[in-house]
Amino acid sequence: MGRFVIAFLLFGINAAQAAINVDRTRLVFNGSDKTISIGVTNTDNANPYLVQSWIEDADMNRLPIDISPLIVVPPVMRMDGGEKSALRISATSHAALLPSDRESLFYLNVREIPKKKQGENVLQVAIQTTLKVIYRPATIKRSPLSFDGSGLTLTRTREGLKIANSTPYYFTVVGLSVNKNDTKQEGFESFSVAPYASSVIKNNLPDTAKSVWATFINDYGGRPQQALTVM
């Protein structure tokens, strides 16, 4: 019987299932910075891995290095069992072409490639972690903890609840509920609202609700809450 190898690519997998772990869930690249770093650890003490990394745009299209506003170095590296290292994200000259009046969204992808195993009927799994990278121009500085929902409005429509963002910042909403203690309603799916844009979301909130509690993610991964009036 011939050698049989299958490679799987898994998105959105629990970080606990990955051998290569990164030390945060999202990144904010301030326009005043030249480079930021993210820690990477091979939690599998017995096996080495190749780690492949790259940047994608807001539509999750891979960006060629020669035109990308952000690049990650090294794009490929070997990590022995238990080894710790770092990835560096740097701004290129193309970052000057990004909007200066609002944040821009990118994605950092980190894929772990296991050592090829010998033998028949071998199942190999390549796990990929995807993190949001928000580029924040120096002209719109803000406190990393000031995610209080200011500038967001909620309007009830036939299609659902419309959330409008009148700020230059991305807002990620991970919970929406009538009661403050219920941080997430059943069936709710997290979403992001781009700067100066709006989104219509499906929800199970009562039609009589005059206000809701929204839970956001701030720069440090914290989850502050804010009451928003439903118009």
Sequence and secondary structure as in RCSB ss.txt:
>XXXX:A:sequence
MGRFVIAFLLFGINAAQAAINVDRTRLVFNGSDKTISIGVTNTDNANPYLVQSWIEDADMNRLPIDISPLIVVPP
VMRMDGGEKSALRISATSHAALLPSDRESLFYLNVREIPKKKQGENVLQVAIQTTLKVIYRPATIKRSPLSFDGS
GLTLTRTREGLKIANSTPYYFTVVGLSVNKNDTKQEGFESFSVAPYASSVIKNNLPDTAKSVWATFINDYGGRPQ
QALTVM
>XXXX:A:secstr
    EEEEEESS  GGG SEEES SEEEEETT SEEEEEEEE  TT  EEEEEEEE TT  B  TTT SEEEE S
EEEE TT EEEEEEEE GGGGGS SSS EEEEEEEEEEE    SSSEEEEEEEEEEEEEEE GGG   TT  S T
TEEEEE SSSEEEEE SSS EEEEEEESSTT  S TT   EEE TTEEEEE     TT SEEEEEE  TTS   E
EEEEB 
